[in-house]
Amino acid sequence: MKNRFTIFAAMAVLSSASQVDAHHGFTAHFDPENIIRIEGTLKEFRFINPHSYIRIDTFDASGTPIVYTCDLQAKTQLIRRGVDERLFTVGEPIVVEGFQARRDPLGCEFGVGHFADGSSFTMRSLDRASTLFASDIEVTPENTTIFGNWIRAGMTGDASGRGQSSGYDSITEAALAVSADFDPILDNPKVHCQPGSPVLLWGAPGLATSITQVGADIHIYHENMDTTRIIHMNRTEIPAGIEATDIGYSLGRLEGETLVIDSSNFAAGVLNGSNPNSDQMTVQERITTLDNGRLNISWIVTDPLFYSEQITGSQTLQPIDQEIIPYECVPGWVVK
């Protein structure tokens, strides 16, 4: 008997506006209120960053063969959940419940997969559209310096570690003109394996950051896009002829036990989400440890061409006793 392809609508109730904000990237690509069910045979599994994906051979309502593509978490995020390339087996039957892509009629975000042996794997809950991340990350005890490996504790609420932000509503006409031409899917830096701004790099869910001292300088390595930021501790100005980049050029100093980073020389790009930044942007970050052993990063963004007020925000990370995982991004993949 032919494999069946079934679509049904369901309300994935979100608990609050903050839940929607937390899934801004997800909701740009997928409809949390349109849950679909796909029954078929696994055709392909790509275990890659920035997103893994599967392809499923199935049939539409008229019996015509079709191939559905379902987006998964990044390879690195799945590894931290104990998943490897053996999660899916090509050629075996599978049932996937997921969220319909907004643009691609044969695209989805993987929610729950049901396997032939009766087991299942949940990546995103169907009732609240919440992504699941590793819950057993070991916290390194008594970490009292900024150096070490750090990660965001969770996705939403207090576990996200994301502090209050301000200033985004002061966007200027010049920035609005840029935003009007911005495609949140195709212009997303992740699609092109680009890091985006320092604000975008801090606290990516399931991806770690390592802070080390290398000679006189401090290196901040984000698993996110394998990005290394060099904080120049013995310089007071940017050398001439340095090319502008997404992450800018950073000068650092210590104020007591707080690392203060002043960055400029940015290329015009994406500050975070769909918010643009101009090449006039400067960013000051303050990095320090808290009494509970966690790392706090706060920032002030000044970009007078695009925002009439300063933009502020913060992120708290927890220490982890895990090795850094190379990201090795594969450009160009996106489920629309």
Buried (B, 14 or more C-beta within 10 A) or exposed (E): EEBBBEEEEBEBEBEEEEBBEBBEBBBBBBBBBBBBBBBBEBBEBBBBBBBBBBBBBBBBEEEEEBEBBBBBBBBBBBBBBEBEEEBBEEEEBBBBBBBBBBEBEBBBBBBBBBBEEEEEBBBBEBEBBBBBBBEEBEEBEEBEEBBBBBBBBBBBEEBBBBBEBEBBEBBBEBBEEBBEEEEBBEBBBBBBBBBBBBBBBBBBBBBBBBBBEEEEBBBBBBBBBBBBBBBBBEBEEBEEEEEEBBBBBBBBBEEEEBBBBBBBBBBBBBBBBBBBBBBEBBBBBBBBBEEEBBBBBBBBBBBBBBBEBBBBBBBBBBBBEBEBBEBEBBEEBBBB
